[in-house]
Amino acid sequence: MYPNDAYEHWYSGQGLWADVPAEKWNSWVWQLQNRITTTEQLEEHLELSPKEKAGCAFANKKLALAITPYFFNLIDRDNPDCPIRKQVIPRGGEMKVAPEEMLDPVGEEHTMPVPGLVHRYPDRVLFLVTDRCAAYCRYCTRSRLVSNAQDYNFHPELESGLKYIESHPEVRDVLLSGGDPLLLSDRKLDTLLERLRAIPHVEFIRIGSRIPIFLPQRITPELCEIFKKHGPIWMSIHVNHPLECTEDLKLACERLVFAGVPLGNQSVLLKGVNDDVETMRALVHRLLMMRVRPYYLYQCDLITGSADFRADVQKGIDIIRALRGHTTGYAIPQYVIDAPGGGGKVPINPDYVEEIRDDAVVIRNYEGKLYTYPASPDGKTAEGDELKELLA
């Protein structure tokens, strides 16, 4: 348990903003308007380490600083190595660029037929509908365009994206991302989903969002009614650490699920944040307790300035091995590397197959024990008279 998964140990309350009226605190607009966006604001609440000071000085040239009051409360202000703190407060390491790092590590720009729409896989597209987020993750794979700190000058072209989808009948699956789509107003989201639902060949609509984690106040009854209206809408949220699982996030997930929105989680394996078995086990258990299915565990992309975040691939394999057989299968995400340069997601698994012979497959279970599964003769299934004999 980390330290105890029971609900009563999950964070709740207004923390440093206890004097703010509940009506304001529970308003997502108030949360956005009162984000911490400057070094001076940070220093009002905690003492920055030298690495953090260096990172904050550089942030507006790489990826803006922004933290909602709600999420800031989860930071351990006395611990510079707090796993929540590492994710959102800039550090000097972001200024270092390793030779293997890229501005566009997964090759989105090369598969973008119209601005803001990525068509990499045959039957699905990634639709970037905004360049803004409620808070900014320091390892963001799209730091080249979100927050506009790098003068990328990205302006989503929703109409051209919709027209492309309409004219390509092979596209049956649309993933809305950005930035964070849930920062769009209810009216804009309603209109966008309505347009997509009107396209006959679009069967599957997904949203990728970290808003429930950074800004659970955004998951209003009105927003959930929009999802009901245009459902089924699937959603992948992004929780990296068990301390992000709070009472407010749990309530937000319940609202989404009760509105008919299936929830999956995509975590990023981050050095010093969640790259150990105990932390990851606690995370996946808490996700299930919130009605969220662990979906992907990503190896950190080769985005510029990410070296301090990138854990060894072997650690990811070891974590999956330690989960398999030791907890429910529902709790085990698929570990993947998004192949650098645009190769797509490649599953990375522990090696459970020891040997494939003509007569059998030798496999190793979660305890390390070997078992043999026989192959059928000539690789064929029994049929005809042979099948009758078996049934007799």
LINMOCOR-V157317 format. One record per pair of residues at least 24 apart in sequence whose C-alpha atoms are under 10 Angstrom apart, sorted by the first residue. I is the first residue (numbers start at 1). J is the second residue. If there is no record, write none. Layout:
i:j
I:J
I:J
This chain:
i:j
1:278
1:279
1:281
1:282
1:283
1:285
1:286
2:242
2:243
2:278
2:279
2:280
2:281
2:282
2:283
2:286
3:242
3:243
3:278
3:279
3:282
4:282
5:242
5:243
5:245
5:282
5:283
5:285
5:286
5:289
6:286
6:289
7:245
7:246
7:247
7:250
7:286
7:289
7:290
8:246
8:247
9:243
9:246
9:247
10:242
10:243
10:244
10:245
10:246
10:247
10:248
10:249
10:250
10:286
11:73
11:74
11:243
11:244
11:245
11:246
11:247
11:248
11:249
12:70
12:73
12:74
12:245
12:246
12:247
12:248
12:249
13:70
13:73
13:246
13:247
13:248
14:69
14:70
14:73
15:69
15:70
15:72
15:73
15:74
16:45
16:69
16:70
16:72
16:73
17:69
17:70
17:73
25:69
25:70
25:217
26:70
26:215
26:216
26:217
26:218
26:220
26:248
27:215
27:216
27:217
27:218
27:220
28:68
28:70
28:134
28:183
28:211
28:215
28:216
28:217
28:218
28:219
28:220
29:183
29:215
29:217
29:218
30:68
30:69
30:217
31:67
31:68
31:69
31:70
31:71
31:134
31:214
31:215
31:216
31:217
31:218
32:66
32:67
32:68
32:69
32:70
32:133
32:134
32:135
32:183
32:215
33:68
33:69
34:66
34:67
34:68
34:69
34:70
35:65
35:66
35:67
35:68
35:69
35:70
35:71
35:72
35:134
35:135
36:65
36:66
36:67
36:68
36:69
36:72
36:135
37:64
37:65
37:66
37:67
37:68
37:135
38:64
38:65
38:66
38:67
39:65
39:89
39:90
42:67
42:72
42:89
45:72
45:77
46:75
46:76
46:77
46:78
46:79
46:80
47:77
47:78
47:79
47:80
48:77
48:78
48:79
48:80
48:89
48:91
49:79
49:80
49:81
49:91
50:80
50:91
50:92
51:80
51:90
51:91
51:92
51:93
51:94
52:80
52:86
52:89
52:90
52:91
52:92
52:93
53:89
53:90
53:91
53:92
54:90
54:91
54:92
54:93
54:94
54:95
55:89
55:90
55:91
55:92
55:93
55:94
55:95
56:89
56:90
56:91
56:92
56:94
57:90
57:91
57:92
58:90
58:91
58:92
58:94
58:95
59:89
59:90
59:91
59:92
59:94
59:95
59:138
59:149
59:150
60:147
60:148
60:149
60:150
61:95
61:148
61:149
61:150
61:151
62:90
62:94
62:95
62:138
62:143
62:144
62:145
62:146
62:147
62:148
62:149
62:150
62:151
62:304
62:305
63:90
63:94
63:136
63:137
63:138
63:139
63:140
63:142
63:143
63:144
63:145
63:146
63:147
63:148
63:149
63:150
64:90
64:135
64:136
64:137
64:138
64:143
64:146
64:147
64:148
64:149
64:150
65:89
65:90
65:135
65:136
65:137
65:138
65:147
65:149
66:133
66:134
66:135
66:136
66:137
66:147
67:133
67:134
67:135
67:136
67:137
67:214
67:215
68:134
68:135
68:136
68:214
68:215
69:214
69:215
70:213
70:214
70:215
70:216
70:217
70:248
71:134
71:135
71:213
71:214
71:215
71:216
71:244
72:135
72:214
74:243
74:244
74:245
74:246
75:243
75:244
81:272
81:273
82:272
82:273
83:240
83:241
83:242
83:243
83:244
83:270
83:271
83:272
83:273
83:274
84:240
84:241
84:242
84:243
84:244
84:273
85:273
86:137
86:138
86:139
86:270
86:271
86:272
86:273
86:309
87:136
87:137
87:138
87:139
87:140
87:240
87:270
87:273
87:309
88:135
88:136
88:137
88:138
88:139
89:136
89:137
89:138
90:136
90:137
90:138
90:139
91:138
91:305
91:308
92:305
92:308
93:305
93:306
93:307
93:308
93:309
94:138
94:139
94:303
94:304
94:305
94:306
94:307
94:308
94:309
95:304
95:305
95:306
96:304
96:305
96:306
96:307
96:308
97:302
97:303
97:304
97:305
97:306
97:307
98:302
98:303
98:304
98:305
98:306
98:307
99:302
99:304
100:302
100:303
100:304
100:307
100:340
101:301
101:302
101:303
101:304
101:305
101:306
101:307
101:340
102:141
102:144
102:301
102:302
102:303
102:304
102:305
102:306
102:340
102:341
103:141
103:142
103:143
103:144
103:145
103:302
103:303
103:304
103:305
104:141
104:142
104:143
104:144
104:145
104:301
104:302
104:303
104:304
104:340
104:341
104:342
105:141
105:142
105:301
105:302
105:303
105:304
105:338
105:339
105:340
105:341
105:342
106:141
106:142
106:301
106:302
106:303
106:337
106:338
106:339
106:340
106:341
106:342
106:343
106:344
106:345
107:338
107:339
107:340
107:341
107:342
107:343
107:344
108:142
108:341
108:342
109:341
109:342
110:341
110:342
111:342
113:160
113:161
113:164
114:156
114:157
114:158
114:160
114:161
114:163
114:164
115:154
115:155
115:156
115:157
115:158
115:160
115:161
116:154
116:155
116:156
116:157
116:158
116:160
116:161
116:177
116:178
117:156
117:157
117:158
117:160
117:161
117:162
117:164
117:165
117:174
117:175
117:176
117:177
118:161
118:175
119:165
119:171
119:174
120:342
120:343
120:344
121:171
121:173
121:343
121:344
122:170
122:171
122:172
122:173
123:168
123:169
123:170
123:171
123:172
123:173
123:174
123:202
124:165
124:170
124:171
124:172
124:173
124:174
124:175
124:202
124:204
124:205
125:161
125:165
125:171
125:172
125:173
125:174
125:175
125:176
126:161
126:173
126:174
126:175
126:176
126:177
126:178
126:206
126:207
126:208
127:156
127:157
127:158
127:161
127:162
127:165
127:174
127:175
127:176
127:177
127:178
127:181
127:206
127:207
128:154
128:155
128:156
128:157
128:158
128:161
128:175
128:176
128:177
128:178
128:179
128:180
128:181
129:155
129:156
129:157
129:158
129:161
129:176
129:177
129:178
129:179
129:180
129:181
129:182
129:183
129:184
129:189
129:192
130:154
130:155
130:156
130:157
130:158
130:176
130:177
130:178
130:179
130:180
130:181
130:182
130:183
130:184
131:155
131:156
131:177
131:178
131:179
131:180
131:181
131:183
132:178
132:179
132:180
132:181
132:182
132:183
132:184
133:178
133:179
133:180
133:181
133:182
133:183
133:209
133:210
133:211
133:214
133:215
134:179
134:180
134:182
134:183
134:210
134:211
134:212
134:213
134:214
134:215
135:179
135:180
135:210
135:211
135:213
135:214
135:215
136:179
136:210
136:214
137:210
138:305
138:306
138:309
139:268
139:270
139:300
139:301
139:302
139:303
139:304
139:305
139:306
139:307
139:308
139:309
139:310
140:179
140:300
140:301
140:303
140:304
140:306
141:300
141:301
141:302
141:303
141:304
141:306
142:178
142:179
142:301
142:303
143:179
143:303
143:304
144:303
144:304
145:178
145:179
146:178
146:179
146:180
147:179
158:192
159:192
159:195
162:192
162:195
162:196
162:199
163:199
165:196
165:199
165:201
165:202
166:195
166:196
166:198
166:199
166:200
166:201
166:202
167:199
167:201
168:201
168:202
169:199
169:200
169:201
169:202
170:201
170:202
171:199
171:201
171:202
171:203
171:204
172:199
172:200
172:201
172:202
172:203
172:204
172:205
173:201
173:202
173:203
173:204
173:205
173:206
174:202
174:203
174:204
174:205
174:206
174:207
175:204
175:205
175:206
175:207
175:208
175:234
175:235
175:236
176:205
176:206
176:207
176:208
176:209
176:235
177:206
177:207
177:208
177:209
178:207
178:208
178:209
179:208
179:209
179:210
180:207
180:208
180:209
180:210
180:211
181:207
181:208
181:209
181:210
181:211
182:207
182:208
182:209
182:210
182:211
182:212
182:215
182:218
182:219
182:223
183:209
183:211
183:215
183:218
185:223
186:220
186:222
186:223
186:224
186:225
186:226
187:223
187:226
189:223
189:226
189:227
190:223
190:225
190:226
190:227
190:229
190:230
191:226
193:226
193:227
193:229
193:230
193:231
193:233
194:226
194:229
194:230
196:230
197:230
197:231
203:232
204:231
204:232
204:233
204:234
205:230
205:231
205:232
205:233
205:234
205:235
206:232
206:233
206:234
206:235
206:236
206:261
206:262
207:233
207:234
207:235
207:236
207:237
207:263
208:234
208:235
208:236
208:237
208:238
208:264
208:265
208:266
209:235
209:236
209:237
209:238
209:265
209:266
210:236
210:237
210:238
210:239
210:265
210:266
211:237
211:238
211:249
211:252
212:237
212:238
212:239
212:248
212:249
212:250
212:251
212:252
212:253
212:256
213:237
213:238
213:239
213:240
213:244
213:245
213:246
213:248
213:249
213:250
213:252
213:253
214:238
214:239
214:244
214:249
215:248
215:249
215:252
216:246
216:247
216:248
216:249
216:250
216:251
216:252
216:253
217:248
217:249
217:251
217:252
218:252
219:249
219:251
219:252
219:253
219:254
219:255
219:256
220:252
220:255
220:256
221:252
221:255
221:256
221:259
223:255
223:256
223:259
224:252
224:255
224:256
224:257
224:258
224:259
224:260
224:261
225:256
225:259
225:260
226:259
227:256
227:259
227:260
227:261
228:256
228:258
228:259
228:260
228:261
229:259
229:260
231:259
231:260
231:261
232:259
232:260
232:261
232:262
233:259
233:260
233:261
233:262
233:263
234:260
234:261
234:262
234:263
234:264
235:261
235:262
235:263
235:264
235:265
235:292
236:261
236:262
236:263
236:264
236:265
236:266
236:267
236:292
236:293
236:294
236:295
236:296
237:263
237:264
237:265
237:266
237:267
237:292
237:293
237:294
237:295
238:264
238:265
238:266
238:267
238:268
238:294
238:295
238:296
238:297
239:264
239:265
239:266
239:267
239:268
239:283
239:284
239:287
239:294
240:265
240:266
240:267
240:268
240:269
240:270
240:273
240:274
240:275
240:279
240:280
240:283
240:284
240:297
241:267
241:268
241:269
241:270
241:273
241:274
241:275
241:279
241:280
241:281
241:282
241:283
241:284
241:286
241:287
242:274
242:279
242:280
242:281
242:282
242:283
242:284
242:285
242:286
242:287
243:279
243:282
243:283
243:286
244:283
244:286
245:283
245:286
245:287
245:289
245:290
246:286
246:290
247:290
249:290
250:286
250:287
250:289
250:290
250:291
250:292
251:290
252:290
253:287
253:290
253:291
253:292
254:290
254:291
254:292
256:291
257:290
257:291
257:292
262:291
262:292
262:293
263:287
263:290
263:291
263:292
263:293
263:294
263:295
264:288
264:291
264:292
264:293
264:294
264:295
264:296
264:333
265:292
265:293
265:294
265:295
265:296
265:297
265:333
266:293
266:294
266:295
266:296
266:297
266:298
266:333
266:334
266:335
267:294
267:295
267:296
267:297
267:298
267:299
267:300
267:333
267:335
268:296
268:297
268:298
268:299
268:300
268:301
268:309
268:310
268:311
268:335
268:336
269:297
269:298
269:299
269:300
269:301
269:309
269:310
269:311
269:312
269:313
269:315
269:316
269:335
269:336
270:298
270:299
270:300
270:306
270:308
270:309
270:310
270:311
270:312
270:316
271:300
271:307
271:308
271:309
271:310
271:311
271:312
271:315
272:308
272:309
272:310
272:311
273:309
273:311
274:311
274:316
274:319
275:309
275:310
275:311
275:312
275:313
275:315
275:316
275:318
275:319
276:315
276:316
276:318
276:319
276:322
277:315
277:316
277:318
277:319
277:320
277:321
277:322
277:323
278:319
278:322
278:323
279:319
280:319
280:320
280:322
280:323
280:331
280:332
281:319
281:320
281:322
281:323
281:326
281:327
281:331
281:332
283:331
284:323
284:327
284:328
284:330
284:331
284:332
284:333
285:327
285:328
285:330
285:331
285:332
286:331
287:331
288:330
288:331
292:330
292:331
293:330
293:331
293:332
293:333
294:329
294:330
294:331
294:332
294:333
294:334
295:330
295:331
295:332
295:333
295:334
295:335
296:332
296:333
296:334
296:335
296:336
296:337
296:347
297:332
297:333
297:334
297:335
297:336
297:337
297:347
297:348
298:333
298:334
298:335
298:336
298:337
298:338
298:345
298:346
298:347
298:348
299:335
299:336
299:337
299:338
299:339
299:348
300:336
300:337
300:338
301:337
301:338
301:339
301:340
302:338
302:339
302:340
302:341
303:340
313:337
313:348
314:348
314:350
316:348
316:349
316:350
317:348
317:349
317:350
317:351
318:349
318:350
319:350
320:348
320:349
320:350
321:349
321:350
321:351
321:352
321:365
321:366
321:367
322:350
322:366
322:367
323:366
324:350
324:365
324:366
324:367
325:365
325:366
325:367
326:366
326:367
